[in-house]
Amino acid sequence: MHEETRQLTDKRDITSRTFLVYTGLFLVMVSAIYSYFVWTNTSFIWQNDGFTQHYQLFFDYISKIRGWVTEGNISLWDWNIGLGADIIHSYGYYAIGDPFVYLALLFPSHLMEAAYHILILLRIWAIGISFLFFVRSQHLSHHAGLASAIAYAFTHFVIFNVTRHPFFLLPLIWFPLLCLGIDKILKGDSSRLFMVAVTVSALSNFYFFYKLTLLTVLYALVRFAYLNKKWDWASFTKVFLKAAYAYGVGLLISASLFLPMVFGFLDSSRQAGELGINLLFYPLEYYLALVQHTVSPGSYFWLIGGFPILSIFGFVYIWKKPDYRFIRTTVIVLFVLALFPFFGSMMNGFSGPYNRFSFALPFFFSLALAHFMDQREHMDKDYLQKMRWVLVLFSVLSFITWVFIDGSLPYMTFPVTLGWVIWGYLKLPSDKKLSHFNENRLVVVLVMLNLTANALYYYYPFGMNKMDSSIEYGTAEEAYQQVLADGPEYLPDRGLDPYRVGVTSQDNHVRNQFLYLDVMGLNSYLSITNGYVSDFAKAIETAGFQVIQPLRNGIDDRRIANHLLGVRYIITDSENESYLPFGYEVVEELSNNENEQYILAETTDAYPFAYAIGNAISEKDFMELNAVEREAALVENVVLEESVHQEFSLEKASNESAVKEIRFEVKNDENETISLPDDEILIEEENTQFTLVLEDPDELIGHEWFIRLDGLDYRPFEQSPWLRQSTNYRLAVNDGQQRKSIYQSDQYSFSSYFHRENMLFNMGYVTENDEKEQVDIVVDQAGIYALDEIAVYAVPVSAQEDERIAAEKRERALDIKVFSDERLEGEIIADANELLVTAIPFSAGWSVMVNGEERDVLNTNLGFVGVELTAGENNVQFTYRTPYLRLGMGLTLVGIILAALNMKSWGKTNDEKSND
């Protein structure tokens, strides 16, 4: 009798007690997994993106909010983001729509790093809570809810992203709510939950909202098909319209952020573009990993599994059960999508085929586990036999992986061994087993043990040691402060004379840190970056160009580019003094708390922030020049779009290029002169070296010189459509004083890959005492290379000429009266047919008034704001407003009104609605 009572108690539906117990189990899991992080003072902040993006933008965004509250004014443009950028565009991907971020306002400023960690754990807790809400609607038992919620909250996609990309946890919270909202609509209930879930998920991250939309449509179609055995177009249309209306209203409510964020993406440098792989098949090892990572930690093209072995038991169990076929069908569709790169690309917005939609798989596997727990007494021998063959597969695979791939037997062994133990237990006669109640408790414990073991092996030194790639807790902000000596106190206040601070080509570690320092610089490292800035960087072929870092590493120490962008100061490690562009003189020696030595260099030749110019070159003619000539043309010309150039009829300053080509010979490591082949170059060994010997080294004296390689391509010697082969390589050029290198990313690095057909190396200025006779080119990878041409260019440099040009531009500079985040105002006297060209990155958000009259904002120099001037005195006012923000706010108001009009309907029962 007592046992029957316990079973009845266990069979009760999920209640508030379940949520409370889950919270306790969650705390146990967190303690078991992350206590060693506390013990070793290790943070969740990944050394790469975590340090340079996630924590930095989290910290800066909270600081911005506090500043807005204090000042009573919200500014949505920040001059410290790269060359200057929209805050919604830049931060929308990371923080603005994430509701958890705003909880950091409850913490004092000195506890921001603690807040960052606590909020990550809070997101994990919310993942399980969201799932519990869904399984409660399925009328599952208390213990089934607990086990499946733990399985969902601590799946490897979560564990992986705690230290990698914390905001990637958000879609796991929203997806169960979207599915629950769809279920309610399909059952004739209110669409309110679905509408709210759409709103929140659209606000939180437009990138994952795209995936969530596709996944929700898939879920809705499959669920409708199984709930309606006979296809009924009338019923389908009714449900479709109800769901579409709720989706539309939810999207309208989110429009105030969603529209600007989408515009920022569409206007960015990160567009769907070239892919270096075919879209039919992944490498063979990917398919092996697809099975291998089902029950073990690991990621391949973002296909992430790491499910507890009991979830696999559950999935095998529900395979042929009619009531659960919607789970099986949806998972089959998702796995089919994961088999072909085309679908991976489609699910990733038609960019690189990263299978980040795999965050949905834990939902269905955890759901299978929950149903298995409540139905396992109905198992038969056929099920046990199927499960045995599944375990055999995993056992063989673990052995193959251990012997032939990466020696990963330990972390494959535990879940598989646990699976065999569970299988053996299930085969026992009923009288040999525990009571149903104790079995349920045991299942919960086994799920927790399985996932804890997976997480420990992933993080800790005895396993994959991923915690080693995290920074020490409590050091992030100090590292931002110390990135370039001890803070920016050595820089003069920019006031009404704005200037920028640069770095050298050797300062690859400087990315977003100027945000913390409140310094106007060049560098930014963000997923969404101004596409016009990217156009400018590509046009002059900057060596460090990347899709999400168009201007980095000091623009490869390019003198003219630094002048053009108003870089008055350069700060760098003292060892990098030889990399300073011509005309930048060391004015101060600095050090940080680690006693690392830095130098501050200054030039008086940087161009003013805005100045009038009367000479122009059309974009078409500009792009017909080589990259060195293009940069030189920017000194006394403004580049205009073809139609604008024809309208203003401005002449080019000079039709003669001062850039000249230098003759040279190519020699091998045996000092033998060689000729470039017409087709391909075979590099037999890594780090093969060639030497360019200049025929007349004196030609370089008094010049900056550049080496350009054109028509580049690379492939490994042995190519296989089945195995993943790296196609990355680096070319380095060394003249004895400077070593410059350019990296071609791997074709599988979809976030950063683009094909570099050209590489342009700036080798600096040559003095009489620093004659260059030869330069070594080192190719780091063996393989087959294509190379059409090598050219050496020289540009004459004169301190007097640089000074004259800068002085002329200062005479024609805008006299700035107001310089703030969203407003620039000044006065200038112009001659006829002149344009005002600025160092403001071009954006549709900028508007301009000249003498009270609105003028068109022109795209000058392939990426910067300009405007036509009137002969005589001009009062110029530039104002920034985030594009589509006002429209979005209007649509949000419409959405709220539409939602409010449905409030009465939401509150009615089905009987009341039918009576209506």
Secondary structure, DSSP 8 states (H G I E B T S, - for coil): -HHHHHHHHHTSB--HHHHHHHHHHHHHHHHHHHHHHHHTTEEEEETTHIIIIIHHHHHHHHHHHHHHHHHT----EETTSTT-EEHHHHHIIIIIT-TTGGGGGGS-GGGHHHHHHHHHHHHHHHHHHHHHHHHHHTT-BHHHHHHHHHHHHTSHHHHHHHSS-GGGGHHHHHHHHHHHHHHHHHTT--SHHHHHHHHHHHHH-HHHHHHHHHHHHHHHHHHHHHH-SS--HHHHHHHHHHHHHHHHHHHHHHHHHHHHHHHHHHTBS--S---SS-SS---HHHHHHHHHTTSSS-EETTEE----HHHHHHHHHGGG-GGGHHHHHHHHHHHHHHHSHHHHHHHTTSSS---GGGGGHHHHHHHHHHHHHHHGGG--HHHHHHHHHHHHHHHHHHHHIIIIIS--HHHHHHHHHHHHHHHHHHTS-GGGS--HHHHHHHHHHHHHHHHHHHHHHHHSTTTT-GGGGEEETT-HHHHHHHTTSS-STTS---TTS--EEE--TT-TT-SSTHHHHT---S----SS-BHHHHHHHHHTT-TT-BTTBSS-GGGGG-HHHHHHTTEEEEEEEGGGGGGS-TT-EEEEEEE-TT--EEEEEE-S----SEEEE--EEEHHHHHTS-HHHHHHHTTT-EEE-HHHHHHHT---S-SS---EE--EEEE-TTS-EE---SS-EEE-STTEEEEEEES-GGGGTTEEEEEEEES-EEE-SS--SSS-----EEEEEE-SS-EEEEEE--TT-TTT----SEEEEEEEE--TTS---EEEEEE-S-EEEE--EEEEEEEE--HHHHHHHHHHHHHTB-EEEEE-SSEEEEEEEE-SS-EEEEEEE--TTEEEEETTEEE--EEETTTEEEEE--SEEEEEEEEE--TTHHHHHHHHHHHHHHHHHTHHHHTS-HHHHHH-
